[in-house]
Amino acid sequence: MAGTYRIEMKNCAFFARHGVLKEEEVLGQRFYVDAVLEVEEGSALLTDEIDDTVHYGIAFGVIEKVVTGTRRKLIEALARDVGNALIARFPQIRQAEITVRKPSAPIPGILDYVQVSVITRG
């Protein structure tokens, strides 16, 4: 069985309008996304060719399109949608762990952020 390697993208930042509250839709806020992609080895490690791997510039664009696209109430659903979109675009991804951070969560307390991680398997 072929091996795998991992591509990690950290703190991809986007302005979007996700959340349960009407104010979150109106005002919007910044969201941060981490993607940890477990990729089938294939031939990329031997060929040294970008076309044989997950092009992380394109992957960033896929993440951006999902995050700035359809509004979601839950960051859990947003993380799932990002994972599904990446696996659809890059079938060599065996597993995508997507973490979405929401630093301005509207709760009555002090915290740095709320984050949710969802694992999607290809």
FENQUI-V561143 format. One record per pair of residues at least 12 apart in sequence whose ideal C-beta (glycine too) atoms are under 10 Angstrom apart, sorted by sequence separation. I is the first residue (numbers start at 1). GAP is how many residues later the second one is. If there is no record, write none. Layout:
# FENQUI-V561143
i-><I/I>
gap-><GAP/GAP>
This chain:
# FENQUI-V561143
i-><16/17/19/41/42/66/67/69/83/84/86/101/102/103/15/16/18/40/66/83/85/100/101/102/15/16/17/39/40/66/67/82/83/84/100/101/102/14/15/16/39/66/67/83/100/101/14/15/66/69/80/82/99/100/101/13/14/37/65/66/79/81/82/99/100/13/14/63/64/66/67/79/80/82/98/99/100/12/13/14/35/37/63/66/79/81/98/99/12/13/62/63/65/66/78/79/80/97/98/11/12/35/79/97/98/10/11/12/37/63/78/96/97/98/10/11/12/59/62/63/75/77/96/97/9/10/35/62/65/75/76/78/95/96/9/10/35/62/75/95/96/8/9/10/59/62/74/75/95/96/8/9/33/35/59/62/75/93/94/95/7/8/9/35/58/61/62/72/93/94/7/8/34/93/6/7/33/59/75/92/6/7/33/58/59/91/5/6/7/54/58/66/90/4/5/6/33/67/87/4/5/33/55/59/83/84/86/87/88/4/5/32/54/55/63/83/85/87/3/4/5/31/54/79/80/82/83/84/86/3/4/5/31/53/59/63/79/81/83/2/3/4/54/78/79/80/82/83/84/1/2/3/5/53/54/75/77/79/80/81/83/1/2/5/28/52/75/76/78/79/80/2/75/76/77/79/3/33/54/74/75/76/28/75/12/31/35/9/33/34/7/14/25/33/37/7/9/12/24/31/35/5/7/8/12/16/25/35/44/5/7/14/18/24/33/37/9/14/16/18/37/40/42/9/12/13/14/16/17/35/39/40/41/7/12/14/15/16/18/19/20/21/40/14/15/16/18/19/20/37/39/40/9/13/14/16/17/18/19/20/38/39/40/12/16/17/18/19/37/38/39/16/18/19/37/38/39/18/37/38/39/35/37/38/18/36/37/38/18/36/37/35/36/37/16/35/36/34/35/36/34/35/33/34/33/34/32/33/34/32/33/31/32/12/31/32/30/31/32/30/31/29/30/31/29/30/29/28/29/9/27/29/24/27/24/24/32/34/36/38/18/24/31/33/40/7/19/23/32/34/36/38/39/16/18/38/19/21/37/7/14/16/19/20/19/4/11/12/13/4/6/7/8/9/10/4/11/4/6>
gap-><12/12/12/12/12/12/12/12/12/12/12/12/12/12/13/13/13/13/13/13/13/13/13/13/14/14/14/14/14/14/14/14/14/14/14/14/14/15/15/15/15/15/15/15/15/15/16/16/16/16/16/16/16/16/16/17/17/17/17/17/17/17/17/17/17/18/18/18/18/18/18/18/18/18/18/18/18/19/19/19/19/19/19/19/19/19/19/19/20/20/20/20/20/20/20/20/20/20/20/21/21/21/21/21/21/22/22/22/22/22/22/22/22/22/23/23/23/23/23/23/23/23/23/23/24/24/24/24/24/24/24/24/24/24/25/25/25/25/25/25/25/26/26/26/26/26/26/26/26/26/27/27/27/27/27/27/27/27/27/27/28/28/28/28/28/28/28/28/28/28/29/29/29/29/30/30/30/30/30/30/31/31/31/31/31/31/32/32/32/32/32/32/32/33/33/33/33/33/33/34/34/34/34/34/34/34/34/34/34/35/35/35/35/35/35/35/35/35/36/36/36/36/36/36/36/36/36/36/36/37/37/37/37/37/37/37/37/37/37/38/38/38/38/38/38/38/38/38/38/39/39/39/39/39/39/39/39/39/39/39/39/40/40/40/40/40/40/40/40/40/40/41/41/41/41/41/42/42/42/42/42/42/43/43/44/44/44/45/45/45/46/46/46/46/46/47/47/47/47/47/47/48/48/48/48/48/48/48/48/49/49/49/49/49/49/49/50/50/50/50/50/50/50/51/51/51/51/51/51/51/51/51/51/52/52/52/52/52/52/52/52/52/52/53/53/53/53/53/53/53/53/53/54/54/54/54/54/54/54/54/54/54/54/55/55/55/55/55/55/55/55/56/56/56/56/56/56/57/57/57/57/58/58/58/59/59/59/59/60/60/60/61/61/61/62/62/62/63/63/63/64/64/65/65/66/66/67/67/67/68/68/69/69/70/70/70/71/71/71/72/72/73/73/73/74/74/75/76/76/77/77/77/78/79/80/81/81/81/81/81/82/82/82/82/82/83/83/83/83/83/83/83/83/84/84/84/85/85/85/86/86/86/86/86/87/88/88/88/88/89/89/89/89/89/89/90/90/91/91>
